[in-house]
Amino acid sequence: MALTLHGTVSDNTVALDRKTATPLIINGDMQIAQRGTSATALGNGDTGYHTVDRFQFREDGSPTYEFTMSQSTDTPTGQGFSKSLKLDCTTADTSLASADALSIRHTIEAQNLQLLDYGISSAKTLTLTYWVKTNKTGTYTLWVYSEDGSRNISKTYTVSSANTWEKKVINIDADTGGTINNDNGIGLILGWYLGAGTDFTSGTLNTSWNSLVTANRVSSSNVNLSDSTDNEWYITGVQLEVGTFDANSIADFQFEDIHTNKIRCQRYASFMQRGTVGKVNSTGTTIAFGAVFAQEMRTSPSITVKDNSIVVGNAHVNVPLSSGSSVTYSAISSTGAEVQLNGFNAGSPTTTANAINILYGDDAILFEAEL
């Protein structure tokens, strides 16, 4: 991979040649939302990926707030973006308990970050840019966590104008004392904190790389986005560059075509494809499908039924799963799995022993290999 200078960079830093480089952030323009475009009542116990791919809703503690997370069409004018991630507070929590927190996270696979050379004198700096909009002005914290070395650094940014898209440029120091393993585990976590209790804010903000201390993670001045149901927060155009740049020298967002973007997302999450062929077992109650994943996944995935109205069929008739049905699976790898749909009513043409069927409907069975 070629390296070249562009813009104005500090000594001993380089930036990737845009003609050959793959963006370090996946889905930074929020175009892909395989799981759906909206998820409601997110709060206590709802940490996970709900809408926009690769951007995780994270709750800590036992908060009483609730949010709607959605893929929005509200974007900064004239920047080429058509989608953003939106958080809308629907149940307020005006005083977060000490262990409570709220953040949006993006996690980067470790083997994609080997060019940073963490742990040696030539370790490289990073520059994170993104567009943000919210009615709640004030101080926010960006937290960067290196999993393998259990080290972190925090930077603050300020939202100055309510309900206005603002571009943020944040420089992240090189970590000469850390490490990032060359594997498929967690490399870096980027966390945008939107509220945090005193367990996270009571120390001294960790503005240089150090061992993880929770109390030093978030600014004591950080806003609480959950303090009113009037509060909303949007983000798009998330980009991570190797090197140190300012607002004048940072390169424009590196757009990918939507096909490439989705392929990269499907390494971490994808749905069982409509049209997958399966065979009925000897009892006529189970149909076994050999599922080949859309892309090779990061690791052997977990499998979750997202749509309980699964329907299979052949030329004769379509048959839904009956009540009390279940889905089991075996032979799981990073490239595929055998998925058994159990609980069909025996005797119809579709569920005759050894009958061949296909899966109808989309977004029914989710494979996840998220970091």
KOLKEZA-41502 format. One record per residue (C-alpha): residue in one letter; z, y, x; residue number from 0. Coordinates in steps of 0.2 Angstrom, whole numbers, plus 5000, padded with zeros to 4 digits. Example, Ala and Ser with C-alpha at 12.3 -4.5 7.8 and 13.67 -1.06 7.14 Angstrom:
// residues 2
rec residuo->a | zz->5039 | yy->4978 | xx->5062 | num->0
rec residuo->s | zz->5036 | yy->4995 | xx->5068 | num->1
END
This chain:
// residues 371
rec residuo->m | zz->5000 | yy->5000 | xx->5000 | num->0
rec residuo->a | zz->4995 | yy->5016 | xx->5007 | num->1
rec residuo->l | zz->5007 | yy->5031 | xx->5010 | num->2
rec residuo->t | zz->5002 | yy->5049 | xx->5010 | num->3
rec residuo->l | zz->5010 | yy->5066 | xx->5009 | num->4
rec residuo->h | zz->5007 | yy->5077 | xx->4994 | num->5
rec residuo->g | zz->5015 | yy->5093 | xx->4989 | num->6
rec residuo->t | zz->5029 | yy->5100 | xx->4999 | num->7
rec residuo->v | zz->5042 | yy->5087 | xx->5005 | num->8
rec residuo->s | zz->5057 | yy->5088 | xx->5016 | num->9
rec residuo->d | zz->5057 | yy->5081 | xx->5034 | num->10
rec residuo->n | zz->5056 | yy->5062 | xx->5035 | num->11
rec residuo->t | zz->5051 | yy->5059 | xx->5017 | num->12
rec residuo->v | zz->5034 | yy->5052 | xx->5010 | num->13
rec residuo->a | zz->5027 | yy->5050 | xx->4993 | num->14
rec residuo->l | zz->5016 | yy->5036 | xx->4987 | num->15
rec residuo->d | zz->4997 | yy->5039 | xx->4986 | num->16
rec residuo->r | zz->4993 | yy->5041 | xx->4968 | num->17
rec residuo->k | zz->4977 | yy->5031 | xx->4970 | num->18
rec residuo->t | zz->4986 | yy->5015 | xx->4974 | num->19
rec residuo->a | zz->5004 | yy->5016 | xx->4969 | num->20
rec residuo->t | zz->5012 | yy->5008 | xx->4953 | num->21
rec residuo->p | zz->5025 | yy->5020 | xx->4945 | num->22
rec residuo->l | zz->5042 | yy->5014 | xx->4948 | num->23
rec residuo->i | zz->5047 | yy->5019 | xx->4930 | num->24
rec residuo->i | zz->5040 | yy->5007 | xx->4917 | num->25
rec residuo->n | zz->5035 | yy->5016 | xx->4900 | num->26
rec residuo->g | zz->5041 | yy->5033 | xx->4906 | num->27
rec residuo->d | zz->5030 | yy->5041 | xx->4892 | num->28
rec residuo->m | zz->5039 | yy->5030 | xx->4879 | num->29
rec residuo->q | zz->5022 | yy->5023 | xx->4872 | num->30
rec residuo->i | zz->5027 | yy->5005 | xx->4870 | num->31
rec residuo->a | zz->5040 | yy->5000 | xx->4857 | num->32
rec residuo->q | zz->5038 | yy->4981 | xx->4854 | num->33
rec residuo->r | zz->5054 | yy->4979 | xx->4845 | num->34
rec residuo->g | zz->5051 | yy->4993 | xx->4832 | num->35
rec residuo->t | zz->5050 | yy->5011 | xx->4831 | num->36
rec residuo->s | zz->5068 | yy->5014 | xx->4824 | num->37
rec residuo->a | zz->5085 | yy->5006 | xx->4824 | num->38
rec residuo->t | zz->5100 | yy->5013 | xx->4814 | num->39
rec residuo->a | zz->5119 | yy->5013 | xx->4814 | num->40
rec residuo->l | zz->5120 | yy->5010 | xx->4833 | num->41
rec residuo->g | zz->5137 | yy->5011 | xx->4840 | num->42
rec residuo->n | zz->5151 | yy->4999 | xx->4844 | num->43
rec residuo->g | zz->5144 | yy->4983 | xx->4850 | num->44
rec residuo->d | zz->5126 | yy->4988 | xx->4850 | num->45
rec residuo->t | zz->5122 | yy->4990 | xx->4869 | num->46
rec residuo->g | zz->5104 | yy->4984 | xx->4871 | num->47
rec residuo->y | zz->5086 | yy->4987 | xx->4869 | num->48
rec residuo->h | zz->5082 | yy->4992 | xx->4851 | num->49
rec residuo->t | zz->5066 | yy->5003 | xx->4851 | num->50
rec residuo->v | zz->5057 | yy->5010 | xx->4866 | num->51
rec residuo->d | zz->5054 | yy->4997 | xx->4879 | num->52
rec residuo->r | zz->5064 | yy->4997 | xx->4895 | num->53
rec residuo->f | zz->5076 | yy->5011 | xx->4889 | num->54
rec residuo->q | zz->5093 | yy->5004 | xx->4884 | num->55
rec residuo->f | zz->5106 | yy->5011 | xx->4872 | num->56
rec residuo->r | zz->5122 | yy->5009 | xx->4881 | num->57
rec residuo->e | zz->5140 | yy->5011 | xx->4873 | num->58
rec residuo->d | zz->5156 | yy->5008 | xx->4882 | num->59
rec residuo->g | zz->5173 | yy->5005 | xx->4874 | num->60
rec residuo->s | zz->5175 | yy->5005 | xx->4856 | num->61
rec residuo->p | zz->5167 | yy->5021 | xx->4849 | num->62
rec residuo->t | zz->5166 | yy->5026 | xx->4831 | num->63
rec residuo->y | zz->5150 | yy->5036 | xx->4833 | num->64
rec residuo->e | zz->5134 | yy->5029 | xx->4826 | num->65
rec residuo->f | zz->5116 | yy->5034 | xx->4831 | num->66
rec residuo->t | zz->5098 | yy->5031 | xx->4825 | num->67
rec residuo->m | zz->5087 | yy->5028 | xx->4840 | num->68
rec residuo->s | zz->5069 | yy->5030 | xx->4837 | num->69
rec residuo->q | zz->5051 | yy->5032 | xx->4845 | num->70
rec residuo->s | zz->5047 | yy->5050 | xx->4840 | num->71
rec residuo->t | zz->5031 | yy->5060 | xx->4840 | num->72
rec residuo->d | zz->5040 | yy->5076 | xx->4845 | num->73
rec residuo->t | zz->5034 | yy->5080 | xx->4863 | num->74
rec residuo->p | zz->5032 | yy->5095 | xx->4875 | num->75
rec residuo->t | zz->5016 | yy->5104 | xx->4871 | num->76
rec residuo->g | zz->5001 | yy->5103 | xx->4883 | num->77
rec residuo->q | zz->5009 | yy->5090 | xx->4894 | num->78
rec residuo->g | zz->4999 | yy->5075 | xx->4888 | num->79
rec residuo->f | zz->5013 | yy->5065 | xx->4880 | num->80
rec residuo->s | zz->5012 | yy->5058 | xx->4862 | num->81
rec residuo->k | zz->5029 | yy->5049 | xx->4861 | num->82
rec residuo->s | zz->5047 | yy->5052 | xx->4866 | num->83
rec residuo->l | zz->5063 | yy->5043 | xx->4863 | num->84
rec residuo->k | zz->5075 | yy->5051 | xx->4851 | num->85
rec residuo->l | zz->5094 | yy->5049 | xx->4847 | num->86
rec residuo->d | zz->5101 | yy->5056 | xx->4831 | num->87
rec residuo->c | zz->5119 | yy->5056 | xx->4828 | num->88
rec residuo->t | zz->5123 | yy->5050 | xx->4810 | num->89
rec residuo->t | zz->5142 | yy->5047 | xx->4812 | num->90
rec residuo->a | zz->5152 | yy->5059 | xx->4822 | num->91
rec residuo->d | zz->5165 | yy->5055 | xx->4835 | num->92
rec residuo->t | zz->5173 | yy->5072 | xx->4839 | num->93
rec residuo->s | zz->5185 | yy->5066 | xx->4852 | num->94
rec residuo->l | zz->5180 | yy->5051 | xx->4862 | num->95
rec residuo->a | zz->5193 | yy->5039 | xx->4867 | num->96
rec residuo->s | zz->5197 | yy->5037 | xx->4886 | num->97
rec residuo->a | zz->5186 | yy->5021 | xx->4888 | num->98
rec residuo->d | zz->5172 | yy->5027 | xx->4876 | num->99
rec residuo->a | zz->5155 | yy->5033 | xx->4883 | num->100
rec residuo->l | zz->5137 | yy->5034 | xx->4877 | num->101
rec residuo->s | zz->5121 | yy->5034 | xx->4888 | num->102
rec residuo->i | zz->5103 | yy->5029 | xx->4889 | num->103
rec residuo->r | zz->5098 | yy->5018 | xx->4904 | num->104
rec residuo->h | zz->5083 | yy->5013 | xx->4913 | num->105
rec residuo->t | zz->5084 | yy->4998 | xx->4926 | num->106
rec residuo->i | zz->5072 | yy->4995 | xx->4940 | num->107
rec residuo->e | zz->5069 | yy->4978 | xx->4947 | num->108
rec residuo->a | zz->5076 | yy->4976 | xx->4965 | num->109
rec residuo->q | zz->5060 | yy->4969 | xx->4973 | num->110
rec residuo->n | zz->5050 | yy->4984 | xx->4967 | num->111
rec residuo->l | zz->5061 | yy->4996 | xx->4977 | num->112
rec residuo->q | zz->5060 | yy->4988 | xx->4995 | num->113
rec residuo->l | zz->5050 | yy->5003 | xx->5001 | num->114
rec residuo->l | zz->5066 | yy->5014 | xx->4999 | num->115
rec residuo->d | zz->5074 | yy->5005 | xx->5015 | num->116
rec residuo->y | zz->5092 | yy->5007 | xx->5009 | num->117
rec residuo->g | zz->5105 | yy->5003 | xx->5022 | num->118
rec residuo->i | zz->5095 | yy->5010 | xx->5037 | num->119
rec residuo->s | zz->5093 | yy->5027 | xx->5045 | num->120
rec residuo->s | zz->5075 | yy->5028 | xx->5038 | num->121
rec residuo->a | zz->5081 | yy->5026 | xx->5020 | num->122
rec residuo->k | zz->5071 | yy->5037 | xx->5008 | num->123
rec residuo->t | zz->5075 | yy->5050 | xx->4996 | num->124
rec residuo->l | zz->5070 | yy->5050 | xx->4978 | num->125
rec residuo->t | zz->5065 | yy->5064 | xx->4965 | num->126
rec residuo->l | zz->5067 | yy->5060 | xx->4946 | num->127
rec residuo->t | zz->5058 | yy->5071 | xx->4934 | num->128
rec residuo->y | zz->5059 | yy->5070 | xx->4915 | num->129
rec residuo->w | zz->5057 | yy->5081 | xx->4900 | num->130
rec residuo->v | zz->5072 | yy->5083 | xx->4888 | num->131
rec residuo->k | zz->5076 | yy->5092 | xx->4872 | num->132
rec residuo->t | zz->5092 | yy->5094 | xx->4862 | num->133
rec residuo->n | zz->5101 | yy->5106 | xx->4851 | num->134
rec residuo->k | zz->5116 | yy->5104 | xx->4861 | num->135
rec residuo->t | zz->5116 | yy->5115 | xx->4877 | num->136
rec residuo->g | zz->5127 | yy->5112 | xx->4892 | num->137
rec residuo->t | zz->5130 | yy->5101 | xx->4906 | num->138
rec residuo->y | zz->5124 | yy->5083 | xx->4907 | num->139
rec residuo->t | zz->5126 | yy->5069 | xx->4920 | num->140
rec residuo->l | zz->5113 | yy->5058 | xx->4928 | num->141
rec residuo->w | zz->5121 | yy->5042 | xx->4935 | num->142
rec residuo->v | zz->5112 | yy->5032 | xx->4948 | num->143
rec residuo->y | zz->5119 | yy->5015 | xx->4952 | num->144
rec residuo->s | zz->5114 | yy->5002 | xx->4966 | num->145
rec residuo->e | zz->5119 | yy->4985 | xx->4960 | num->146
rec residuo->d | zz->5118 | yy->4975 | xx->4976 | num->147
rec residuo->g | zz->5129 | yy->4987 | xx->4986 | num->148
rec residuo->s | zz->5140 | yy->4992 | xx->4971 | num->149
rec residuo->r | zz->5137 | yy->5010 | xx->4975 | num->150
rec residuo->n | zz->5133 | yy->5025 | xx->4965 | num->151
rec residuo->i | zz->5129 | yy->5044 | xx->4965 | num->152
rec residuo->s | zz->5129 | yy->5056 | xx->4951 | num->153
rec residuo->k | zz->5120 | yy->5073 | xx->4948 | num->154
rec residuo->t | zz->5122 | yy->5085 | xx->4934 | num->155
rec residuo->y | zz->5108 | yy->5095 | xx->4925 | num->156
rec residuo->t | zz->5110 | yy->5109 | xx->4912 | num->157
rec residuo->v | zz->5101 | yy->5111 | xx->4896 | num->158
rec residuo->s | zz->5099 | yy->5130 | xx->4894 | num->159
rec residuo->s | zz->5089 | yy->5132 | xx->4878 | num->160
rec residuo->a | zz->5093 | yy->5124 | xx->4861 | num->161
rec residuo->n | zz->5079 | yy->5114 | xx->4853 | num->162
rec residuo->t | zz->5067 | yy->5118 | xx->4867 | num->163
rec residuo->w | zz->5058 | yy->5105 | xx->4879 | num->164
rec residuo->e | zz->5064 | yy->5108 | xx->4897 | num->165
rec residuo->k | zz->5058 | yy->5099 | xx->4912 | num->166
rec residuo->k | zz->5071 | yy->5093 | xx->4924 | num->167
rec residuo->v | zz->5069 | yy->5089 | xx->4943 | num->168
rec residuo->i | zz->5083 | yy->5080 | xx->4951 | num->169
rec residuo->n | zz->5084 | yy->5075 | xx->4970 | num->170
rec residuo->i | zz->5093 | yy->5059 | xx->4974 | num->171
rec residuo->d | zz->5099 | yy->5057 | xx->4992 | num->172
rec residuo->a | zz->5094 | yy->5042 | xx->5003 | num->173
rec residuo->d | zz->5107 | yy->5029 | xx->5004 | num->174
rec residuo->t | zz->5109 | yy->5024 | xx->5022 | num->175
rec residuo->g | zz->5124 | yy->5014 | xx->5019 | num->176
rec residuo->g | zz->5118 | yy->5003 | xx->5004 | num->177
rec residuo->t | zz->5107 | yy->4989 | xx->5001 | num->178
rec residuo->i | zz->5094 | yy->4983 | xx->4988 | num->179
rec residuo->n | zz->5090 | yy->4964 | xx->4989 | num->180
rec residuo->n | zz->5072 | yy->4958 | xx->4989 | num->181
rec residuo->d | zz->5074 | yy->4948 | xx->4972 | num->182
rec residuo->n | zz->5071 | yy->4949 | xx->4954 | num->183
rec residuo->g | zz->5089 | yy->4956 | xx->4950 | num->184
rec residuo->i | zz->5094 | yy->4974 | xx->4947 | num->185
rec residuo->g | zz->5089 | yy->4986 | xx->4960 | num->186
rec residuo->l | zz->5094 | yy->5003 | xx->4953 | num->187
rec residuo->i | zz->5101 | yy->5009 | xx->4936 | num->188
rec residuo->l | zz->5097 | yy->5027 | xx->4930 | num->189
rec residuo->g | zz->5109 | yy->5032 | xx->4917 | num->190
rec residuo->w | zz->5108 | yy->5048 | xx->4906 | num->191
rec residuo->y | zz->5126 | yy->5051 | xx->4900 | num->192
rec residuo->l | zz->5128 | yy->5059 | xx->4883 | num->193
rec residuo->g | zz->5146 | yy->5058 | xx->4882 | num->194
rec residuo->a | zz->5161 | yy->5050 | xx->4891 | num->195
rec residuo->g | zz->5180 | yy->5048 | xx->4889 | num->196
rec residuo->t | zz->5192 | yy->5052 | xx->4903 | num->197
rec residuo->d | zz->5191 | yy->5035 | xx->4911 | num->198
rec residuo->f | zz->5174 | yy->5041 | xx->4917 | num->199
rec residuo->t | zz->5177 | yy->5060 | xx->4919 | num->200
rec residuo->s | zz->5195 | yy->5061 | xx->4926 | num->201
rec residuo->g | zz->5190 | yy->5060 | xx->4945 | num->202
rec residuo->t | zz->5180 | yy->5070 | xx->4956 | num->203
rec residuo->l | zz->5161 | yy->5069 | xx->4952 | num->204
rec residuo->n | zz->5153 | yy->5057 | xx->4965 | num->205
rec residuo->t | zz->5138 | yy->5069 | xx->4971 | num->206
rec residuo->s | zz->5134 | yy->5058 | xx->4987 | num->207
rec residuo->w | zz->5132 | yy->5039 | xx->4988 | num->208
rec residuo->n | zz->5149 | yy->5030 | xx->4988 | num->209
rec residuo->s | zz->5157 | yy->5014 | xx->4982 | num->210
rec residuo->l | zz->5158 | yy->5013 | xx->4963 | num->211
rec residuo->v | zz->5174 | yy->5022 | xx->4955 | num->212
rec residuo->t | zz->5172 | yy->5024 | xx->4937 | num->213
rec residuo->a | zz->5183 | yy->5040 | xx->4936 | num->214
rec residuo->n | zz->5170 | yy->5049 | xx->4947 | num->215
rec residuo->r | zz->5155 | yy->5044 | xx->4937 | num->216
rec residuo->v | zz->5153 | yy->5058 | xx->4924 | num->217
rec residuo->s | zz->5156 | yy->5077 | xx->4925 | num->218
rec residuo->s | zz->5172 | yy->5083 | xx->4916 | num->219
rec residuo->s | zz->5160 | yy->5096 | xx->4909 | num->220
rec residuo->n | zz->5148 | yy->5084 | xx->4901 | num->221
rec residuo->v | zz->5144 | yy->5087 | xx->4883 | num->222
rec residuo->n | zz->5148 | yy->5075 | xx->4869 | num->223
rec residuo->l | zz->5132 | yy->5072 | xx->4859 | num->224
rec residuo->s | zz->5142 | yy->5062 | xx->4846 | num->225
rec residuo->d | zz->5153 | yy->5077 | xx->4841 | num->226
rec residuo->s | zz->5142 | yy->5082 | xx->4826 | num->227
rec residuo->t | zz->5129 | yy->5074 | xx->4815 | num->228
rec residuo->d | zz->5118 | yy->5089 | xx->4818 | num->229
rec residuo->n | zz->5115 | yy->5083 | xx->4836 | num->230
rec residuo->e | zz->5099 | yy->5076 | xx->4842 | num->231
rec residuo->w | zz->5093 | yy->5072 | xx->4860 | num->232
rec residuo->y | zz->5075 | yy->5068 | xx->4866 | num->233
rec residuo->i | zz->5068 | yy->5062 | xx->4882 | num->234
rec residuo->t | zz->5050 | yy->5058 | xx->4889 | num->235
rec residuo->g | zz->5040 | yy->5059 | xx->4904 | num->236
rec residuo->v | zz->5052 | yy->5050 | xx->4915 | num->237
rec residuo->q | zz->5045 | yy->5048 | xx->4933 | num->238
rec residuo->l | zz->5053 | yy->5043 | xx->4949 | num->239
rec residuo->e | zz->5045 | yy->5049 | xx->4966 | num->240
rec residuo->v | zz->5048 | yy->5044 | xx->4984 | num->241
rec residuo->g | zz->5052 | yy->5060 | xx->4993 | num->242
rec residuo->t | zz->5061 | yy->5076 | xx->4990 | num->243
rec residuo->f | zz->5052 | yy->5088 | xx->4979 | num->244
rec residuo->d | zz->5055 | yy->5104 | xx->4968 | num->245
rec residuo->a | zz->5048 | yy->5110 | xx->4952 | num->246
rec residuo->n | zz->5033 | yy->5117 | xx->4961 | num->247
rec residuo->s | zz->5028 | yy->5103 | xx->4972 | num->248
rec residuo->i | zz->5032 | yy->5088 | xx->4961 | num->249
rec residuo->a | zz->5016 | yy->5079 | xx->4955 | num->250
rec residuo->d | zz->5011 | yy->5078 | xx->4937 | num->251
rec residuo->f | zz->5016 | yy->5063 | xx->4927 | num->252
rec residuo->q | zz->5006 | yy->5047 | xx->4932 | num->253
rec residuo->f | zz->5000 | yy->5041 | xx->4915 | num->254
rec residuo->e | zz->4995 | yy->5022 | xx->4914 | num->255
rec residuo->d | zz->4983 | yy->5016 | xx->4900 | num->256
rec residuo->i | zz->4992 | yy->5008 | xx->4886 | num->257
rec residuo->h | zz->4986 | yy->4990 | xx->4890 | num->258
rec residuo->t | zz->4993 | yy->4991 | xx->4908 | num->259
rec residuo->n | zz->5009 | yy->4999 | xx->4901 | num->260
rec residuo->k | zz->5012 | yy->4985 | xx->4889 | num->261
rec residuo->i | zz->5008 | yy->4971 | xx->4901 | num->262
rec residuo->r | zz->5022 | yy->4979 | xx->4913 | num->263
rec residuo->c | zz->5034 | yy->4979 | xx->4898 | num->264
rec residuo->q | zz->5030 | yy->4961 | xx->4894 | num->265
rec residuo->r | zz->5038 | yy->4955 | xx->4910 | num->266
rec residuo->y | zz->5055 | yy->4959 | xx->4902 | num->267
rec residuo->a | zz->5051 | yy->4957 | xx->4883 | num->268
rec residuo->s | zz->5037 | yy->4950 | xx->4872 | num->269
rec residuo->f | zz->5035 | yy->4941 | xx->4855 | num->270
rec residuo->m | zz->5028 | yy->4924 | xx->4851 | num->271
rec residuo->q | zz->5010 | yy->4927 | xx->4848 | num->272
rec residuo->r | zz->5002 | yy->4925 | xx->4831 | num->273
rec residuo->g | zz->4991 | yy->4910 | xx->4830 | num->274
rec residuo->t | zz->5001 | yy->4899 | xx->4842 | num->275
rec residuo->v | zz->4997 | yy->4881 | xx->4837 | num->276
rec residuo->g | zz->5011 | yy->4869 | xx->4833 | num->277
rec residuo->k | zz->5013 | yy->4850 | xx->4828 | num->278
rec residuo->v | zz->5024 | yy->4843 | xx->4814 | num->279
rec residuo->n | zz->5037 | yy->4830 | xx->4820 | num->280
rec residuo->s | zz->5038 | yy->4812 | xx->4812 | num->281
rec residuo->t | zz->5051 | yy->4818 | xx->4799 | num->282
rec residuo->g | zz->5040 | yy->4832 | xx->4792 | num->283
rec residuo->t | zz->5054 | yy->4845 | xx->4794 | num->284
rec residuo->t | zz->5051 | yy->4852 | xx->4812 | num->285
rec residuo->i | zz->5036 | yy->4860 | xx->4819 | num->286
rec residuo->a | zz->5036 | yy->4861 | xx->4838 | num->287
rec residuo->f | zz->5026 | yy->4875 | xx->4847 | num->288
rec residuo->g | zz->5021 | yy->4876 | xx->4865 | num->289
rec residuo->a | zz->5023 | yy->4895 | xx->4868 | num->290
rec residuo->v | zz->5014 | yy->4903 | xx->4882 | num->291
rec residuo->f | zz->5021 | yy->4920 | xx->4886 | num->292
rec residuo->a | zz->5010 | yy->4935 | xx->4886 | num->293
rec residuo->q | zz->5014 | yy->4938 | xx->4904 | num->294
rec residuo->e | zz->5024 | yy->4929 | xx->4917 | num->295
rec residuo->m | zz->5042 | yy->4935 | xx->4914 | num->296
rec residuo->r | zz->5055 | yy->4941 | xx->4926 | num->297
rec residuo->t | zz->5065 | yy->4925 | xx->4924 | num->298
rec residuo->s | zz->5067 | yy->4911 | xx->4910 | num->299
rec residuo->p | zz->5070 | yy->4922 | xx->4894 | num->300
rec residuo->s | zz->5082 | yy->4921 | xx->4880 | num->301
rec residuo->i | zz->5074 | yy->4917 | xx->4863 | num->302
rec residuo->t | zz->5079 | yy->4926 | xx->4847 | num->303
rec residuo->v | zz->5073 | yy->4925 | xx->4830 | num->304
rec residuo->k | zz->5069 | yy->4943 | xx->4824 | num->305
rec residuo->d | zz->5061 | yy->4939 | xx->4808 | num->306
rec residuo->n | zz->5068 | yy->4926 | xx->4797 | num->307
rec residuo->s | zz->5053 | yy->4925 | xx->4785 | num->308
rec residuo->i | zz->5043 | yy->4915 | xx->4798 | num->309
rec residuo->v | zz->5028 | yy->4907 | xx->4790 | num->310
rec residuo->v | zz->5017 | yy->4893 | xx->4797 | num->311
rec residuo->g | zz->5002 | yy->4885 | xx->4789 | num->312
rec residuo->n | zz->4985 | yy->4876 | xx->4790 | num->313
rec residuo->a | zz->4970 | yy->4876 | xx->4780 | num->314
rec residuo->h | zz->4980 | yy->4868 | xx->4765 | num->315
rec residuo->v | zz->4995 | yy->4880 | xx->4762 | num->316
rec residuo->n | zz->5007 | yy->4892 | xx->4771 | num->317
rec residuo->v | zz->5025 | yy->4887 | xx->4771 | num->318
rec residuo->p | zz->5040 | yy->4897 | xx->4775 | num->319
rec residuo->l | zz->5056 | yy->4891 | xx->4784 | num->320
rec residuo->s | zz->5068 | yy->4885 | xx->4771 | num->321
rec residuo->s | zz->5086 | yy->4892 | xx->4769 | num->322
rec residuo->g | zz->5098 | yy->4886 | xx->4782 | num->323
rec residuo->s | zz->5084 | yy->4884 | xx->4795 | num->324
rec residuo->s | zz->5086 | yy->4886 | xx->4813 | num->325
rec residuo->v | zz->5076 | yy->4888 | xx->4829 | num->326
rec residuo->t | zz->5079 | yy->4878 | xx->4845 | num->327
rec residuo->y | zz->5070 | yy->4878 | xx->4861 | num->328
rec residuo->s | zz->5068 | yy->4868 | xx->4877 | num->329
rec residuo->a | zz->5058 | yy->4867 | xx->4894 | num->330
rec residuo->i | zz->5060 | yy->4886 | xx->4896 | num->331
rec residuo->s | zz->5053 | yy->4894 | xx->4911 | num->332
rec residuo->s | zz->5046 | yy->4911 | xx->4916 | num->333
rec residuo->t | zz->5029 | yy->4907 | xx->4909 | num->334
rec residuo->g | zz->5033 | yy->4897 | xx->4893 | num->335
rec residuo->a | zz->5044 | yy->4887 | xx->4882 | num->336
rec residuo->e | zz->5044 | yy->4874 | xx->4868 | num->337
rec residuo->v | zz->5050 | yy->4882 | xx->4852 | num->338
rec residuo->q | zz->5055 | yy->4871 | xx->4838 | num->339
rec residuo->l | zz->5056 | yy->4878 | xx->4820 | num->340
rec residuo->n | zz->5068 | yy->4867 | xx->4810 | num->341
rec residuo->g | zz->5071 | yy->4867 | xx->4792 | num->342
rec residuo->f | zz->5055 | yy->4865 | xx->4783 | num->343
rec residuo->n | zz->5054 | yy->4855 | xx->4767 | num->344
rec residuo->a | zz->5045 | yy->4839 | xx->4770 | num->345
rec residuo->g | zz->5031 | yy->4832 | xx->4760 | num->346
rec residuo->s | zz->5019 | yy->4847 | xx->4758 | num->347
rec residuo->p | zz->5002 | yy->4846 | xx->4767 | num->348
rec residuo->t | zz->5008 | yy->4858 | xx->4780 | num->349
rec residuo->t | zz->5023 | yy->4847 | xx->4784 | num->350
rec residuo->t | zz->5016 | yy->4830 | xx->4784 | num->351
rec residuo->a | zz->5020 | yy->4821 | xx->4800 | num->352
rec residuo->n | zz->5009 | yy->4825 | xx->4814 | num->353
rec residuo->a | zz->5000 | yy->4839 | xx->4805 | num->354
rec residuo->i | zz->4994 | yy->4854 | xx->4815 | num->355
rec residuo->n | zz->4999 | yy->4871 | xx->4810 | num->356
rec residuo->i | zz->4998 | yy->4889 | xx->4817 | num->357
rec residuo->l | zz->5011 | yy->4903 | xx->4817 | num->358
rec residuo->y | zz->5008 | yy->4917 | xx->4805 | num->359
rec residuo->g | zz->5015 | yy->4935 | xx->4806 | num->360
rec residuo->d | zz->5020 | yy->4945 | xx->4821 | num->361
rec residuo->d | zz->5036 | yy->4950 | xx->4829 | num->362
rec residuo->a | zz->5045 | yy->4935 | xx->4823 | num->363
rec residuo->i | zz->5052 | yy->4926 | xx->4839 | num->364
rec residuo->l | zz->5057 | yy->4937 | xx->4854 | num->365
rec residuo->f | zz->5058 | yy->4932 | xx->4872 | num->366
rec residuo->e | zz->5069 | yy->4943 | xx->4883 | num->367
rec residuo->a | zz->5071 | yy->4943 | xx->4902 | num->368
rec residuo->e | zz->5079 | yy->4960 | xx->4903 | num->369
rec residuo->l | zz->5089 | yy->4966 | xx->4918 | num->370
END
